Amino acid sequence: MPHALAEHIRQQINKGLPGTAVQYRMAPARRIQIEGVQRDHKNAGVLILLYQSGKGISLVFIKRTDYPGIHSGQISFPGGKSEQNDRDICLTAIREAEEELGIDLKQINVIGMLTRLHIPVSNITVYPVIGFIEYKPSYHPDRTEVDHVIEVEVDELLRPENVKYADMEIRSEIISVPYYDIYGEKIWGATAMILSEFIEILTRRRMFHQE
């Protein structure tokens, strides 16, 4: 049976998503000035992978390897661009997560989707998919893409002191950037914006802890 929190998330999504305004709580300064889907954009799916962890639930991030690209070394959800053979964006997110994490997600229960988010700098529109499995995954990550896997207990995300700010150089400009400080790792940018909406759903009511 699905965990009570997973069912709570499903019910809250069905009631309506918090949306863009909540995502932008964690947007870097001035991002809104360059928002908007551009021509020839690509679609991508990312997986917010929840799993049963004792009596609670944890979720999975990856830290990307260093490479000559705009998302080098960042913390993100597993996922990637859609391919022609993907029948829908949920399959994209699951397929990419399997490839990056080296796990089998045949038993995954897709809970729902969050608000799509366009990333102007890479011209990619990201669709966050939430999925749940009843066991802790055994990872065999693709080392060309994944430096390491980060597992986080859901309760850790709810600590308000984890939201911090830092000045970062983005495209040769110093910008104030909000981020989540999770176990000493900085989660910022699109991933933080997606996470902001996810956390809002978690906190719509405080009775999701195991009855």
Backbone as a chain_set.jsonl record, in Angstrom:
{"seq": "MPHALAEHIRQQINKGLPGTAVQYRMAPARRIQIEGVQRDHKNAGVLILLYQSGKGISLVFIKRTDYPGIHSGQISFPGGKSEQNDRDICLTAIREAEEELGIDLKQINVIGMLTRLHIPVSNITVYPVIGFIEYKPSYHPDRTEVDHVIEVEVDELLRPENVKYADMEIRSEIISVPYYDIYGEKIWGATAMILSEFIEILTRRRMFHQE", "coords": {"N": [[0.843, -1.201, 0.0], [0.496, 2.302, -0.735], [2.431, 4.795, 0.959], [1.14, 6.963, 3.54], [1.843, 9.646, 3.203], [2.496, 9.791, 0.491], [-0.023, 9.376, -0.612], [-1.294, 11.633, 0.383], [0.069, 13.646, -1.066], [-0.802, 13.043, -3.666], [-3.545, 13.618, -3.416], [-3.477, 16.355, -2.876], [-2.347, 17.391, -5.215], [-4.406, 16.797, -6.991], [-6.266, 18.607, -6.099], [-5.333, 20.963, -7.083], [-2.518, 22.738, -8.354], [0.086, 24.612, -6.665], [1.634, 26.339, -8.302], [3.247, 28.785, -10.53], [3.854, 31.118, -9.044], [4.674, 30.192, -6.549], [6.896, 28.676, -7.268], [8.605, 30.772, -7.998], [9.434, 31.85, -5.612], [11.884, 30.818, -5.061], [13.485, 31.678, -7.09], [16.356, 32.923, -8.835], [17.482, 36.33, -8.483], [16.166, 38.699, -10.769], [15.483, 36.836, -12.669], [12.883, 36.696, -13.66], [12.737, 38.609, -15.614], [13.68, 37.501, -17.93], [12.025, 35.489, -18.515], [9.935, 33.105, -20.245], [8.764, 30.997, -22.822], [10.786, 30.015, -25.454], [11.222, 29.919, -29.051], [11.52, 26.737, -30.692], [12.068, 25.248, -28.429], [13.078, 22.593, -26.18], [11.604, 19.718, -24.654], [11.716, 18.287, -21.377], [11.815, 15.728, -18.878], [11.776, 15.395, -15.362], [12.357, 13.394, -12.466], [10.868, 13.285, -9.387], [11.711, 11.317, -7.101], [10.328, 9.367, -4.72], [10.69, 7.284, -1.87], [9.943, 4.532, 0.309], [11.138, 4.807, 3.549], [11.945, 3.346, 6.242], [9.613, 4.315, 8.612], [9.055, 6.624, 7.372], [9.469, 8.849, 4.539], [11.795, 9.263, 1.935], [13.577, 11.223, -0.537], [15.188, 11.571, -3.769], [18.088, 13.07, -5.016], [20.507, 14.017, -7.524], [23.985, 14.724, -7.866], [25.465, 16.369, -10.41], [28.128, 15.548, -12.656], [31.244, 17.328, -13.18], [31.479, 19.222, -16.058], [31.91, 20.719, -19.337], [29.573, 22.733, -19.344], [26.378, 24.395, -18.725], [25.057, 23.427, -16.489], [26.875, 22.144, -14.969], [28.124, 20.24, -12.273], [25.953, 20.755, -10.613], [23.227, 20.284, -8.233], [20.485, 18.226, -8.838], [17.242, 16.901, -9.821], [16.959, 13.536, -10.987], [16.797, 13.074, -14.509], [15.957, 14.108, -17.91], [16.119, 15.061, -21.431], [13.311, 14.668, -23.648], [12.817, 11.873, -25.811], [12.242, 10.673, -29.152], [10.905, 8.217, -29.12], [9.631, 8.142, -26.674], [6.553, 7.762, -25.133], [5.191, 9.53, -23.535], [5.692, 12.315, -21.243], [6.03, 11.403, -18.675], [7.122, 8.865, -19.025], [9.54, 9.655, -20.121], [10.795, 10.896, -17.879], [11.009, 8.704, -16.111], [12.499, 6.863, -17.639], [14.919, 8.285, -18.002], [15.719, 8.571, -15.332], [16.16, 5.903, -14.643], [18.324, 5.362, -16.323], [20.284, 7.168, -15.406], [20.528, 6.625, -12.668], [20.777, 3.908, -12.568], [18.806, 2.031, -11.83], [15.883, -0.07, -11.464], [12.707, 0.798, -12.32], [10.251, -0.395, -12.609], [8.249, -0.957, -10.791], [7.279, 1.456, -10.003], [5.035, 3.908, -8.728], [3.299, 6.313, -10.215], [2.555, 9.412, -9.011], [1.756, 11.988, -9.708], [2.031, 15.195, -11.4], [3.964, 18.215, -11.258], [3.907, 21.835, -11.726], [4.947, 22.853, -14.928], [8.193, 24.079, -15.892], [10.027, 26.542, -17.458], [13.351, 26.8, -18.615], [15.229, 29.375, -19.349], [17.979, 29.777, -20.054], [18.899, 27.418, -21.158], [16.876, 26.843, -22.854], [14.908, 24.896, -22.354], [11.97, 23.192, -21.469], [10.833, 22.013, -18.502], [9.233, 19.227, -17.086], [8.077, 18.257, -14.089], [7.815, 15.125, -12.597], [6.252, 13.155, -10.165], [7.05, 10.284, -8.393], [6.589, 7.151, -6.649], [8.091, 4.532, -4.8], [8.092, 1.476, -2.914], [10.346, 0.686, -1.609], [13.822, 1.018, -0.689], [15.978, 2.216, -3.153], [18.582, 0.495, -4.983], [21.493, 1.748, -6.053], [23.248, 2.21, -9.133], [24.915, 4.291, -10.413], [25.306, 6.207, -13.46], [28.407, 7.081, -14.179], [29.362, 8.945, -15.947], [27.573, 10.966, -15.954], [26.616, 11.336, -13.366], [27.868, 12.405, -10.354], [27.476, 11.802, -7.613], [24.878, 10.278, -5.586], [22.243, 11.765, -3.734], [20.385, 11.339, -0.9], [17.501, 12.373, 0.758], [15.66, 12.924, 3.674], [12.19, 13.588, 3.819], [11.222, 15.228, 5.897], [13.419, 16.809, 6.442], [13.408, 18.693, 4.435], [11.532, 20.494, 5.228], [12.478, 22.301, 7.027], [12.674, 25.62, 7.884], [15.039, 27.053, 8.236], [16.754, 26.084, 6.366], [16.602, 27.497, 4.022], [18.519, 29.739, 2.304], [20.676, 32.482, 1.188], [22.88, 33.487, -1.432], [25.473, 35.266, -3.123], [26.02, 34.816, -6.492], [27.944, 34.281, -9.459], [26.504, 34.662, -12.475], [26.397, 34.244, -15.804], [28.386, 36.25, -16.141], [27.576, 38.145, -14.316], [26.96, 39.299, -11.028], [24.631, 37.918, -8.928], [21.965, 37.762, -6.576], [21.062, 34.78, -5.104], [18.618, 32.541, -4.055], [18.718, 29.526, -2.124], [18.437, 26.054, -1.179], [19.904, 24.737, 1.628], [20.958, 21.725, 2.036], [22.113, 19.257, 3.931], [24.603, 20.446, 3.682], [24.843, 20.81, 0.965], [24.188, 22.861, -1.902], [21.137, 23.554, -3.239], [19.806, 24.959, -5.947], [18.481, 27.332, -8.408], [16.604, 26.001, -11.174], [15.96, 23.521, -10.035], [15.59, 24.132, -7.317], [13.383, 25.801, -7.583], [11.41, 24.055, -8.516], [11.395, 22.349, -6.315], [10.42, 24.084, -4.386], [7.69, 24.304, -5.003], [6.933, 21.672, -4.57], [7.43, 21.416, -1.8], [5.546, 23.228, -0.857], [3.178, 21.832, -1.384], [3.548, 19.731, 0.392], [3.256, 21.04, 2.815], [0.678, 21.951, 2.973], [-1.093, 20.803, 4.695], [-0.491, 19.675, 8.005], [-0.765, 17.102, 8.841], [0.303, 14.907, 7.633], [2.11, 13.149, 8.659], [2.807, 9.827, 9.724], [-0.125, 8.165, 10.608]], "CA": [[0.0, 0.0, 0.0], [1.271, 3.53, -0.727], [2.604, 5.519, 2.214], [0.129, 7.998, 3.746], [2.312, 10.911, 2.651], [2.342, 9.708, -0.96], [-1.438, 9.579, -0.908], [-1.559, 13.052, 0.639], [0.577, 14.413, -2.196], [-1.716, 12.813, -4.787], [-4.79, 14.345, -3.172], [-3.222, 17.788, -2.985], [-2.176, 17.697, -6.64], [-5.736, 16.765, -7.6], [-6.971, 19.816, -5.695], [-4.785, 22.091, -7.826], [-1.115, 22.998, -8.06], [0.42, 25.968, -6.197], [1.933, 27.074, -9.524], [4.451, 29.565, -10.821], [4.165, 32.086, -7.978], [5.419, 29.483, -5.508], [8.207, 28.37, -7.849], [9.443, 31.966, -8.044], [10.002, 32.165, -4.301], [13.275, 30.369, -5.061], [14.116, 32.078, -8.353], [17.421, 33.919, -8.739], [17.079, 37.707, -8.756], [16.081, 39.151, -12.162], [15.119, 35.764, -13.599], [11.589, 36.938, -14.277], [12.9, 39.495, -16.758], [14.021, 36.743, -19.127], [11.146, 34.32, -18.54], [9.143, 32.942, -21.452], [9.17, 29.885, -23.659], [11.338, 30.476, -26.709], [10.997, 29.043, -30.194], [12.374, 25.553, -30.822], [12.47, 24.743, -27.118], [13.024, 21.156, -25.978], [10.929, 19.259, -23.438], [12.45, 17.34, -20.534], [11.112, 15.252, -17.694], [12.597, 15.052, -14.198], [11.628, 12.526, -11.55], [10.955, 13.442, -7.939], [11.579, 9.912, -6.71], [10.091, 9.138, -3.296], [10.705, 5.867, -1.522], [9.687, 4.182, 1.71], [12.369, 4.8, 4.335], [11.441, 3.09, 7.58], [8.242, 4.79, 8.725], [8.934, 7.874, 6.654], [9.724, 8.87, 3.099], [12.946, 10.035, 1.471], [13.6, 11.467, -1.968], [16.497, 11.373, -4.378], [18.718, 14.04, -5.908], [21.832, 13.653, -8.009], [24.933, 15.794, -8.136], [25.999, 16.124, -11.741], [29.583, 15.621, -12.797], [31.773, 18.553, -13.774], [31.638, 19.123, -17.508], [31.813, 22.052, -19.939], [28.17, 23.033, -19.602], [25.787, 25.364, -17.798], [24.567, 22.769, -15.279], [27.989, 21.359, -14.432], [28.298, 20.161, -10.833], [24.77, 21.176, -9.853], [22.302, 19.305, -7.664], [19.244, 18.211, -9.61], [16.493, 15.663, -9.86], [17.303, 12.756, -12.174], [15.907, 13.347, -15.638], [16.615, 14.55, -19.132], [15.294, 15.462, -22.566], [12.447, 13.685, -24.284], [13.256, 11.239, -27.044], [11.141, 10.441, -30.077], [10.182, 6.999, -28.779], [8.922, 8.284, -25.397], [5.129, 7.969, -25.421], [4.762, 10.713, -22.797], [6.757, 12.921, -20.45], [6.261, 10.545, -17.506], [8.065, 7.837, -19.451], [10.84, 10.324, -20.242], [11.377, 11.072, -16.548], [11.352, 7.391, -15.563], [13.596, 6.298, -18.435], [16.15, 9.009, -17.694], [16.117, 8.233, -13.959], [16.729, 4.559, -14.683], [19.635, 5.424, -16.968], [21.246, 7.914, -14.588], [20.699, 6.01, -11.347], [21.038, 2.48, -12.697], [17.818, 1.307, -11.047], [14.707, -0.558, -12.182], [11.538, 1.479, -11.772], [9.022, -1.027, -13.108], [7.245, -0.956, -9.731], [7.01, 2.819, -9.558], [3.666, 4.41, -8.725], [3.315, 7.734, -10.572], [1.601, 10.119, -8.166], [1.241, 13.146, -10.423], [3.014, 16.121, -11.952], [3.953, 19.602, -10.799], [3.855, 22.847, -12.77], [6.11, 22.867, -15.81], [9.095, 25.212, -15.672], [10.923, 26.791, -18.585], [14.694, 27.257, -18.25], [15.614, 30.186, -20.512], [19.386, 29.703, -20.441], [19.086, 26.225, -21.989], [15.683, 26.754, -23.697], [14.286, 23.61, -22.077], [10.805, 23.215, -20.593], [10.937, 20.847, -17.624], [8.002, 18.718, -16.506], [8.408, 17.442, -12.906], [6.95, 13.969, -12.357], [6.451, 12.599, -8.83], [6.818, 8.848, -8.357], [6.808, 6.521, -5.345], [8.333, 3.098, -4.711], [7.945, 1.061, -1.525], [11.609, 0.15, -1.105], [14.992, 1.85, -0.932], [16.639, 1.762, -4.377], [19.998, 0.151, -5.015], [21.96, 2.593, -7.144], [24.436, 1.945, -9.941], [24.823, 5.51, -11.232], [26.112, 6.438, -14.65], [29.454, 7.983, -13.7], [29.611, 10.019, -16.909], [26.601, 12.026, -15.702], [26.288, 11.476, -11.946], [29.0, 12.339, -9.434], [26.977, 10.962, -6.529], [23.451, 10.328, -5.269], [21.938, 12.391, -2.45], [19.081, 10.945, -0.38], [17.067, 13.363, 1.748], [14.377, 12.679, 4.327], [11.238, 14.645, 3.517], [11.145, 16.17, 7.017], [14.555, 17.732, 6.356], [13.063, 19.764, 3.498], [10.563, 21.404, 5.826], [13.125, 23.196, 7.99], [12.794, 26.957, 7.273], [16.415, 27.547, 8.281], [17.508, 25.571, 5.221], [16.557, 28.469, 2.935], [19.582, 30.725, 2.464], [20.966, 33.29, 0.004], [24.292, 33.673, -1.753], [25.777, 35.975, -4.36], [26.661, 33.932, -7.456], [28.205, 34.852, -10.776], [25.718, 33.999, -13.519], [26.612, 34.935, -17.082], [29.265, 37.412, -15.903], [26.901, 39.111, -13.454], [26.757, 38.832, -9.655], [23.2, 37.916, -8.666], [21.542, 37.132, -5.326], [20.395, 33.519, -5.445], [18.148, 31.729, -2.933], [19.012, 28.104, -2.288], [18.22, 25.167, -0.038], [21.124, 24.138, 2.171], [20.569, 20.387, 2.473], [23.3, 18.476, 4.284], [25.779, 21.162, 3.184], [24.786, 20.947, -0.493], [23.354, 23.968, -2.363], [20.15, 23.248, -4.269], [19.367, 26.269, -6.406], [18.058, 27.365, -9.796], [15.35, 25.333, -11.538], [15.658, 22.451, -9.084], [15.041, 24.779, -6.122], [12.056, 26.317, -7.911], [10.53, 22.885, -8.512], [11.316, 21.887, -4.933], [9.578, 25.028, -3.653], [6.287, 23.919, -5.197], [6.752, 20.383, -3.905], [7.355, 21.669, -0.363], [4.259, 23.872, -0.607], [2.186, 20.768, -1.326], [3.758, 18.996, 1.641], [2.886, 21.828, 3.997], [-0.723, 22.394, 2.931], [-1.6, 20.398, 6.011], [0.589, 19.114, 8.797], [-1.184, 15.81, 9.384], [0.715, 13.832, 6.742], [2.938, 12.201, 9.392], [2.138, 8.536, 9.868], [-1.146, 8.036, 11.641]], "C": [[0.877, 1.249, 0.0], [1.327, 4.154, 0.66], [1.563, 6.63, 2.307], [0.556, 9.329, 3.143], [2.19, 10.917, 1.127], [0.893, 9.944, -1.363], [-1.847, 11.022, -0.656], [-1.111, 13.91, -0.534], [-0.35, 14.278, -3.397], [-2.999, 13.638, -4.621], [-4.601, 15.846, -3.347], [-3.005, 18.218, -4.431], [-3.53, 17.742, -7.325], [-6.563, 17.994, -7.242], [-6.496, 21.048, -6.456], [-3.37, 22.422, -7.389], [-0.889, 24.417, -7.553], [0.846, 26.888, -7.334], [3.18, 27.939, -9.498], [4.842, 30.502, -9.682], [4.981, 31.439, -6.873], [6.793, 29.074, -6.02], [9.143, 29.575, -7.732], [9.916, 32.448, -6.681], [11.488, 31.806, -4.258], [13.977, 30.689, -6.375], [15.256, 33.051, -8.094], [16.893, 35.303, -9.089], [17.159, 37.991, -10.256], [15.703, 38.046, -13.133], [13.831, 36.065, -14.346], [11.69, 37.814, -15.522], [13.217, 38.746, -18.048], [13.151, 35.497, -19.249], [10.359, 34.295, -19.848], [9.681, 31.819, -22.308], [9.615, 30.414, -25.019], [11.007, 29.484, -27.83], [11.984, 27.873, -30.159], [12.854, 25.021, -29.469], [12.336, 23.232, -27.083], [12.269, 20.85, -24.688], [11.806, 18.256, -22.697], [11.572, 16.928, -19.37], [12.1, 14.964, -16.579], [11.724, 14.276, -13.224], [11.919, 12.901, -10.105], [10.655, 12.062, -7.368], [11.491, 9.79, -5.196], [10.153, 7.645, -3.023], [10.485, 5.691, -0.024], [11.014, 4.055, 2.452], [11.987, 4.607, 5.8], [9.976, 3.469, 7.645], [8.007, 6.071, 7.949], [9.194, 7.709, 5.175], [10.962, 9.723, 2.849], [12.798, 10.279, -0.022], [15.035, 11.591, -2.451], [16.881, 12.571, -5.25], [19.995, 13.423, -6.463], [22.693, 14.909, -8.076], [25.604, 15.475, -9.461], [27.512, 16.264, -11.754], [29.984, 16.991, -13.339], [32.013, 18.323, -15.263], [31.518, 20.523, -18.096], [30.369, 22.383, -20.321], [27.58, 23.865, -18.484], [25.303, 24.729, -16.5], [25.638, 21.906, -14.622], [28.024, 21.409, -12.906], [27.093, 20.529, -9.995], [24.008, 19.984, -9.278], [21.006, 19.376, -8.462], [18.46, 16.943, -9.313], [16.974, 14.861, -11.061], [16.301, 13.044, -13.286], [16.686, 13.823, -16.84], [15.611, 14.828, -20.233], [14.461, 14.298, -23.11], [13.097, 13.132, -25.545], [12.039, 10.855, -27.867], [10.288, 9.239, -29.685], [9.439, 7.067, -27.446], [7.445, 8.577, -25.67], [4.56, 9.163, -24.659], [5.903, 11.169, -21.898], [7.027, 12.128, -19.177], [7.263, 9.457, -17.845], [9.464, 8.428, -19.62], [11.528, 10.412, -18.894], [11.83, 9.74, -15.964], [12.53, 6.788, -16.309], [14.925, 6.963, -18.083], [16.642, 8.686, -16.287], [16.736, 6.846, -13.908], [18.131, 4.581, -15.256], [20.669, 6.084, -16.067], [21.548, 7.224, -13.267], [21.016, 4.523, -11.414], [20.085, 1.638, -11.871], [16.656, 0.892, -11.94], [13.467, 0.04, -11.535], [10.231, 0.885, -12.299], [7.902, -0.979, -12.074], [6.866, 0.451, -9.271], [5.534, 3.151, -9.682], [3.734, 5.902, -9.026], [2.189, 8.432, -9.831], [0.958, 11.279, -8.915], [2.379, 14.011, -10.923], [2.85, 17.497, -11.329], [3.914, 20.539, -12.005], [5.118, 22.815, -13.624], [6.914, 24.142, -15.585], [10.024, 25.353, -16.866], [12.251, 27.344, -18.077], [15.246, 28.049, -19.436], [17.04, 29.951, -20.988], [19.669, 28.494, -21.325], [17.905, 25.989, -22.937], [15.031, 25.378, -23.587], [13.09, 23.826, -21.147], [10.769, 21.906, -19.819], [9.573, 20.515, -17.033], [8.359, 17.822, -15.32], [7.361, 16.355, -12.664], [7.275, 13.419, -10.969], [6.113, 11.115, -8.871], [7.208, 8.27, -7.004], [7.087, 5.033, -5.523], [8.411, 2.719, -3.232], [9.225, 0.494, -0.926], [12.74, 1.123, -1.432], [15.721, 1.337, -2.182], [18.088, 1.357, -4.127], [20.586, 0.811, -6.255], [23.21, 2.026, -7.824], [24.551, 3.101, -10.933], [25.756, 5.519, -12.433], [27.161, 7.496, -14.303], [29.825, 9.064, -14.716], [28.685, 11.204, -16.656], [26.403, 12.335, -14.222], [27.547, 11.338, -11.103], [28.624, 11.493, -8.218], [25.491, 11.208, -6.304], [23.272, 10.928, -3.882], [20.517, 11.988, -2.051], [18.714, 11.865, 0.787], [15.741, 12.933, 2.346], [13.459, 13.873, 4.094], [11.171, 15.675, 4.646], [12.268, 17.199, 6.975], [14.233, 18.917, 5.449], [12.196, 20.844, 4.138], [11.169, 22.376, 6.83], [13.319, 24.581, 7.354], [14.213, 27.491, 7.271], [17.267, 27.024, 7.128], [17.493, 26.516, 4.022], [17.567, 29.575, 3.211], [19.789, 31.478, 1.154], [22.472, 33.405, -0.183], [24.404, 34.49, -3.029], [26.548, 35.036, -5.276], [26.897, 34.675, -8.769], [27.476, 34.019, -11.823], [25.818, 34.828, -14.786], [27.28, 36.288, -16.864], [28.603, 38.494, -15.061], [26.721, 38.503, -12.071], [25.283, 39.021, -9.293], [22.934, 37.23, -7.329], [20.676, 35.917, -5.659], [19.918, 32.829, -4.167], [18.474, 30.264, -3.185], [18.604, 27.348, -1.031], [19.568, 24.573, 0.363], [20.731, 22.797, 2.785], [21.828, 19.552, 2.683], [24.568, 19.119, 3.71], [25.828, 21.325, 1.679], [23.852, 22.105, -0.856], [22.437, 23.488, -3.486], [19.537, 24.563, -4.715], [18.893, 26.169, -7.854], [16.741, 26.635, -10.014], [14.972, 24.249, -10.544], [15.054, 23.026, -7.803], [13.637, 25.309, -6.381], [11.028, 25.188, -7.942], [10.315, 22.393, -7.082], [10.42, 22.793, -4.096], [8.104, 24.67, -3.794], [5.988, 22.598, -4.509], [6.595, 20.577, -2.395], [6.027, 22.335, -0.003], [3.145, 22.838, -0.516], [2.309, 19.983, -0.022], [3.191, 19.733, 2.839], [1.464, 22.356, 3.94], [-1.489, 21.944, 4.162], [-0.483, 19.646, 6.716], [0.277, 17.719, 9.335], [-0.766, 14.657, 8.497], [1.621, 12.835, 7.454], [2.138, 10.925, 9.651], [1.114, 8.558, 10.995], [-0.807, 6.854, 12.534]], "O": [[1.909, 1.263, 0.671], [0.378, 4.049, 1.437], [1.146, 7.181, 1.288], [-0.282, 10.068, 2.625], [1.822, 11.933, 0.539], [0.62, 10.634, -2.346], [-2.657, 11.577, -1.399], [-1.837, 14.811, -0.953], [-0.653, 15.264, -4.068], [-3.471, 14.27, -5.566], [-5.465, 16.527, -3.901], [-3.439, 19.3, -4.825], [-3.782, 18.622, -8.149], [-7.46, 18.38, -7.991], [-7.184, 22.069, -6.471], [-3.056, 22.392, -6.199], [-1.597, 25.336, -7.965], [0.484, 28.064, -7.355], [4.027, 27.851, -8.608], [6.026, 30.663, -9.388], [5.883, 32.067, -6.318], [7.765, 29.124, -5.267], [10.321, 29.426, -7.409], [10.726, 33.371, -6.607], [12.258, 32.412, -3.513], [14.959, 30.037, -6.73], [15.142, 33.916, -7.226], [15.97, 35.439, -9.892], [18.104, 37.575, -10.926], [15.611, 38.305, -14.333], [13.697, 35.733, -15.523], [10.818, 37.763, -16.389], [13.045, 39.289, -19.139], [13.482, 34.567, -19.984], [10.144, 35.331, -20.477], [10.89, 31.692, -22.503], [8.891, 31.178, -25.658], [10.569, 28.361, -27.578], [13.11, 27.993, -29.675], [13.922, 24.416, -29.379], [11.576, 22.651, -27.857], [12.297, 21.639, -23.744], [12.54, 17.48, -23.308], [10.699, 17.678, -18.933], [13.145, 14.357, -16.814], [10.51, 14.473, -13.164], [13.062, 12.843, -9.652], [9.497, 11.691, -7.177], [12.452, 10.073, -4.481], [9.72, 6.837, -3.844], [10.793, 6.566, 0.785], [11.899, 3.301, 2.046], [11.737, 5.576, 6.516], [9.177, 3.004, 6.833], [6.877, 6.555, 7.876], [9.151, 6.608, 4.627], [11.15, 10.769, 3.472], [11.997, 9.627, -0.692], [15.97, 11.701, -1.659], [16.111, 13.02, -6.099], [20.499, 12.431, -5.937], [22.194, 16.01, -8.31], [26.236, 14.43, -9.61], [28.093, 17.006, -10.962], [29.157, 17.718, -13.889], [32.663, 17.358, -15.665], [31.061, 21.434, -17.406], [30.0, 22.316, -21.493], [28.191, 24.029, -17.428], [25.153, 25.431, -15.5], [25.328, 21.035, -13.81], [27.963, 22.486, -12.314], [27.201, 20.608, -8.771], [24.119, 18.854, -9.753], [20.492, 20.462, -8.729], [18.948, 16.034, -8.642], [17.363, 15.453, -12.068], [15.111, 13.234, -13.034], [17.912, 13.931, -16.805], [14.402, 14.831, -20.001], [14.848, 13.132, -23.042], [13.826, 13.831, -26.248], [10.935, 10.728, -27.336], [9.076, 9.245, -29.899], [8.691, 6.147, -27.115], [7.125, 9.541, -26.366], [3.562, 9.748, -25.079], [6.938, 10.511, -21.797], [8.139, 12.173, -18.65], [8.152, 9.156, -17.049], [10.458, 7.777, -19.298], [12.697, 10.051, -18.762], [12.913, 9.652, -15.386], [13.456, 6.262, -15.691], [15.934, 6.285, -17.89], [17.845, 8.542, -16.068], [17.726, 6.632, -13.209], [19.027, 3.907, -14.748], [21.804, 5.616, -15.974], [22.687, 7.234, -12.8], [21.472, 3.94, -10.431], [20.494, 0.641, -11.275], [16.47, 1.432, -13.031], [13.205, -0.179, -10.352], [9.226, 1.587, -12.418], [6.726, -0.961, -12.44], [6.198, 0.608, -8.249], [4.866, 2.727, -10.626], [4.179, 6.68, -8.182], [1.018, 8.092, -9.996], [-0.24, 11.528, -8.776], [3.543, 13.615, -10.878], [1.756, 17.894, -10.927], [3.89, 20.095, -13.152], [6.229, 22.758, -13.097], [6.377, 25.157, -15.142], [10.719, 24.409, -17.242], [12.284, 28.234, -17.226], [15.684, 27.458, -20.423], [17.293, 29.926, -22.193], [20.577, 28.535, -22.155], [17.926, 25.049, -23.731], [14.651, 24.774, -24.59], [13.187, 24.555, -20.159], [10.684, 20.827, -20.405], [8.857, 21.39, -16.546], [8.892, 16.731, -15.52], [6.17, 16.64, -12.543], [8.445, 13.237, -10.634], [5.035, 10.726, -9.321], [8.05, 8.826, -6.3], [6.411, 4.354, -6.295], [8.758, 3.551, -2.394], [9.195, -0.113, 0.145], [12.623, 1.946, -2.34], [16.047, 0.153, -2.261], [18.728, 1.82, -3.182], [20.216, 0.47, -7.378], [24.091, 1.451, -7.184], [24.322, 2.93, -12.13], [26.834, 4.925, -12.421], [26.833, 8.673, -14.152], [30.536, 10.008, -14.372], [28.971, 12.32, -17.089], [26.063, 13.462, -13.861], [28.212, 10.303, -11.125], [29.359, 10.582, -7.837], [24.926, 12.201, -6.763], [24.044, 10.642, -2.967], [19.561, 12.262, -2.777], [19.522, 12.099, 1.686], [14.802, 12.614, 1.618], [13.89, 15.023, 4.162], [11.074, 16.873, 4.379], [12.091, 18.333, 7.421], [14.73, 20.021, 5.671], [12.134, 21.972, 3.648], [10.453, 23.186, 7.419], [14.058, 24.703, 6.378], [14.571, 28.292, 6.408], [18.393, 27.483, 6.939], [18.291, 26.351, 3.1], [17.482, 30.265, 4.227], [19.167, 31.164, 0.14], [23.235, 33.418, 0.783], [23.543, 34.418, -3.905], [27.6, 34.518, -4.9], [26.144, 35.577, -9.135], [27.779, 32.845, -12.034], [25.376, 35.976, -14.828], [26.807, 37.321, -17.337], [29.032, 39.648, -15.094], [26.369, 37.33, -11.947], [24.756, 40.133, -9.343], [23.587, 36.245, -6.986], [19.694, 36.016, -6.395], [20.728, 32.557, -3.281], [18.503, 29.817, -4.331], [18.447, 27.934, 0.041], [20.274, 23.986, -0.457], [20.235, 22.74, 3.91], [22.516, 19.191, 1.728], [25.494, 18.419, 3.301], [26.769, 21.926, 1.161], [22.836, 22.31, -0.192], [22.901, 23.069, -4.547], [18.826, 25.212, -3.946], [18.896, 25.094, -8.454], [15.866, 26.647, -9.148], [13.792, 24.072, -10.238], [14.104, 22.46, -7.263], [12.789, 25.27, -5.49], [9.909, 25.346, -7.453], [9.195, 22.063, -6.69], [9.733, 22.317, -3.193], [7.353, 24.726, -2.82], [4.916, 22.421, -3.93], [5.72, 19.967, -1.781], [5.447, 22.037, 1.041], [2.262, 22.951, 0.335], [1.306, 19.616, 0.591], [2.698, 19.107, 3.778], [1.081, 23.151, 4.798], [-2.415, 22.617, 4.615], [0.374, 19.047, 6.066], [0.994, 17.217, 10.2], [-1.349, 13.575, 8.552], [1.884, 11.763, 6.908], [0.914, 10.971, 9.781], [1.406, 8.904, 12.139], [-1.541, 6.562, 13.478]]}, "num_chains": 1, "name": "protein.A"}
